[in-house]
């Protein structure tokens, strides 16, 4: 991996779920991935709500982040689906960023680090079975992503990355968690998530790669009074690579871990 990497954590990982960021940095260090980041990064911004309110502001703020990243390295990776969609879409549509790469870190690791991850596992997840939810924006906009990341539309990358840790997986259709609807229709947003969750049978938890999906699933599960944990992939990866589970932040999940 010769790229000069730039890490873009995103708002939720820094402000709401700091364990996501902590786990990610542990993984990057464990896998000897050198990276830079910037305290000047701001919201990506959100590819649904902000873009709907003001496409101009969405572009201008996104460009600011891309310019900061471009001055630090050649490839930006993020751990948030929404950040990936916004920054990749803007990068793809404007020639100033033609040679600059934007990736989701799950893809980066899948492409370059699978063998190393497997060789460094300390706590395998053998005997566990997790439901897989990649989330909508992991593969959007498909018209652009199919040109550069053809694997995203053909390979169940998150499924492979969870199984790499020793766990079994269960998956359904690629469906939305419902979160983008929550501002305009909370009831529909709730029902979409509930339907998605109800499709997951006899699993030890749900694994996501999007902080928004994580938050929405947890909220709905808590309201349903269901003890089904939700895990952010990089938490599980950090744990499997040897990070003490008490440092990850599982205790701050609304649905407490019953399996790790």
C-alpha positions in Angstrom: 0.0 0.0 0.0 2.1 2.9 -1.3 -0.7 5.5 -1.2 -0.4 8.6 1.0 -3.6 8.0 3.0 -5.8 10.6 4.5 -8.3 9.5 7.2 -11.7 11.3 7.2 -13.6 10.1 10.3 -16.8 12.0 9.8 -19.0 13.8 12.3 -20.7 10.9 14.0 -17.6 8.9 14.7 -15.9 11.9 16.3 -18.9 13.4 18.1 -21.4 10.7 18.9 -19.6 7.4 18.7 -15.9 8.1 19.6 -15.4 4.3 20.0 -15.7 4.0 16.3 -12.9 6.4 15.7 -10.7 4.9 18.5 -11.2 1.3 17.1 -10.4 2.5 13.6 -7.2 4.1 14.6 -6.2 1.0 16.5 -6.8 -1.1 13.3 -4.8 1.3 11.2 -1.9 1.2 13.6 -2.1 -2.6 13.9 -2.0 -3.0 10.1 0.9 -0.5 9.8 -1.2 1.9 7.6 0.4 5.4 7.7 -2.1 8.1 7.4 -2.8 11.8 8.0 -5.9 13.6 9.1 -6.9 17.2 9.7 -8.7 19.0 12.6 -10.0 21.4 10.0 -12.3 18.7 8.4 -16.0 19.6 8.8 -19.2 17.7 8.1 -18.9 16.0 4.7 -21.8 17.2 4.4 -24.8 14.7 4.5 -25.7 13.5 1.0 -29.5 13.4 1.7 -30.6 16.2 4.0 -28.0 18.9 3.4 -27.9 18.2 -0.4 -31.7 18.5 -0.5 -31.8 21.8 1.4 -28.9 23.4 -0.6 -27.0 21.7 -3.3 -24.7 24.7 -3.5 -23.7 24.5 0.2 -23.4 20.8 -0.1 -20.9 21.2 -2.9 -18.9 24.0 -1.3 -18.5 22.3 2.0 -17.6 19.0 0.4 -15.0 20.7 -1.8 -13.4 22.3 1.3 -12.9 18.9 2.7 -11.6 17.5 -0.5 -9.1 20.3 -0.9 -7.8 19.8 2.6 -7.4 16.1 2.0 -5.7 16.6 -1.4 -3.1 18.7 0.3 -2.3 15.8 2.7 -2.2 12.8 0.5 -3.4 10.9 -2.6 -6.2 8.7 -1.2 -8.9 9.6 1.3 -10.7 6.9 3.2 -13.7 7.2 5.4 -15.6 5.0 7.7 -19.0 6.5 7.0 -21.3 5.6 4.1 -22.7 9.1 3.8 -19.3 10.6 3.8 -18.2 8.2 1.1 -21.1 9.0 -1.1 -20.7 12.8 -0.8 -17.0 13.0 -1.2 -16.8 10.3 -3.9 -19.6 11.9 -5.9 -18.0 15.4 -5.8 -14.5 14.0 -6.5 -15.9 12.0 -9.5 -17.8 14.9 -11.1 -15.0 17.5 -11.0 -11.8 17.4 -12.9 -9.7 19.1 -10.1 -9.9 15.8 -8.2 -9.4 13.4 -11.2 -6.2 11.8 -9.8 -7.4 11.8 -6.2 -9.0 8.7 -4.7 -11.9 8.4 -2.3 -12.6 5.0 -0.7 -14.6 3.5 2.1 -12.0 1.9 4.5 -13.8 -1.4 4.4 -13.1 -1.5 0.7 -9.5 -0.4 1.2 -8.8 -3.2 3.7 -10.7 -5.8 1.6 -8.6 -4.8 -1.4 -5.2 -4.7 0.3 -5.1 -6.2 3.8 -7.2 -9.4 4.0 -4.2 -11.8 4.3 -2.5 -9.6 6.9 -5.7 -9.3 8.9 -6.2 -13.0 9.0 -2.6 -13.5 10.1 -3.0 -11.1 13.0 -6.3 -12.2 14.5 -5.9 -12.6 18.3 -9.6 -13.1 19.3 -11.4 -15.0 16.4 -15.2 -14.7 16.3 -15.7 -18.5 15.8 -19.1 -19.7 16.7 -20.8 -16.3 16.2 -23.3 -15.5 13.5 -23.9 -11.9 12.4 -26.5 -10.3 10.1 -24.8 -8.2 7.5 -26.1 -4.7 6.6 -23.9 -2.8 4.2 -26.3 0.2 3.9 -27.5 2.0 0.8 -24.8 4.6 0.4 -22.0 2.1 0.5 -22.7 1.5 -3.2 -24.1 4.8 -4.3 -24.3 6.5 -6.7 -24.1 3.2 -8.6 -23.7 4.9 -12.0 -20.4 6.4 -10.8 -19.1 3.6 -8.5 -19.5 0.9 -11.1 -16.8 2.6 -13.1 -14.2 2.6 -10.4 -15.3 0.1 -7.8 -16.9 -2.6 -9.9 -16.4 -5.0 -7.0 -18.9 -3.1 -4.8 -21.7 -4.1 -7.1 -20.6 -7.8 -7.5 -19.0 -8.8 -4.2 -20.5 -8.9 -0.7 -17.5 -7.1 0.8 -18.8 -6.7 4.3 -19.8 -10.3 4.4 -16.3 -11.4 3.4 -14.7 -9.1 5.9 -16.8 -10.4 8.8 -16.2 -14.0 7.8 -12.5 -13.2 7.7 -12.8 -12.8 11.5 -14.1 -16.3 11.9 -17.8 -15.6 12.2 -20.7 -16.9 10.1 -23.0 -14.4 8.3 -26.6 -14.1 7.4 -27.8 -11.6 4.9 -30.9 -10.5 3.1 -31.7 -8.1 0.3 -29.8 -4.8 0.1 -32.4 -2.6 1.8 -32.4 0.8 3.4 -32.3 1.1 7.2 -34.9 3.9 6.9 -32.8 6.6 8.6 -33.0 9.1 5.7 -36.8 9.2 6.1 -36.7 10.1 9.7 -36.9 13.9 9.2 -39.9 13.8 7.0 -41.8 10.7 8.2 -40.7 9.1 11.5 -43.3 6.4 11.3 -42.2 5.1 7.9 -38.6 5.4 9.0 -39.3 3.3 12.0 -41.2 0.7 10.0 -38.5 0.4 7.3 -35.9 -0.4 10.0 -38.2 -2.8 11.8 -38.9 -4.7 8.6 -35.2 -4.9 7.9 -34.4 -6.1 11.5 -37.2 -8.7 11.4 -35.5 -10.3 8.4 -32.5 -11.2 10.5 -33.2 -14.6 12.2 -31.2 -16.4 14.8 -28.1 -14.1 14.8 -25.8 -12.8 17.6 -25.9 -9.3 16.3 -26.1 -6.9 13.3 -22.9 -5.6 11.7 -22.9 -2.3 9.9 -20.4 0.0 8.3 -22.4 3.2 8.6 -22.8 5.2 11.8 -26.2 6.4 10.8 -27.5 2.8 10.2 -26.0 1.9 13.6 -27.8 4.7 15.4 -31.1 4.1 13.7 -31.1 0.3 14.3 -30.2 0.8 17.9 -33.0 3.3 18.5 -35.6 1.0 16.9 -34.4 -2.1 18.7 -34.5 -0.2 22.0 -38.1 0.9 21.3 -38.9 -2.7 20.4 -37.2 -3.8 23.6 -35.2 -6.4 21.7 -31.8 -7.5 22.9 -30.1 -7.7 19.6 -26.8 -5.9 19.6 -25.6 -3.8 16.7 -21.9 -3.6 15.9 -19.8 -1.2 13.9 -17.5 -3.3 11.8 -14.3 -1.6 13.0 -15.2 -2.4 16.6 -15.2 -6.1 15.8 -12.1 -5.9 13.7 -10.2 -4.0 16.5 -11.4 -6.6 19.0 -10.3 -9.5 16.8 -6.9 -7.8 16.3 -6.4 -7.7 20.1 -7.9 -4.5 21.4 -9.3 -4.9 25.0 -13.0 -4.9 24.6 -13.3 -2.6 27.6 -11.5 0.1 25.5 -13.8 -0.2 22.5 -16.9 1.3 24.0 -19.3 -1.6 23.8 -20.7 -0.5 27.2 -22.0 2.7 25.5 -24.2 0.9 23.0 -27.9 1.2 23.8 -28.2 -2.6 23.2 -25.4 -4.1 25.3 -23.2 -6.7 23.8 -24.3 -10.2 24.6 -21.9 -12.1 22.5 -18.4 -10.5 22.6 
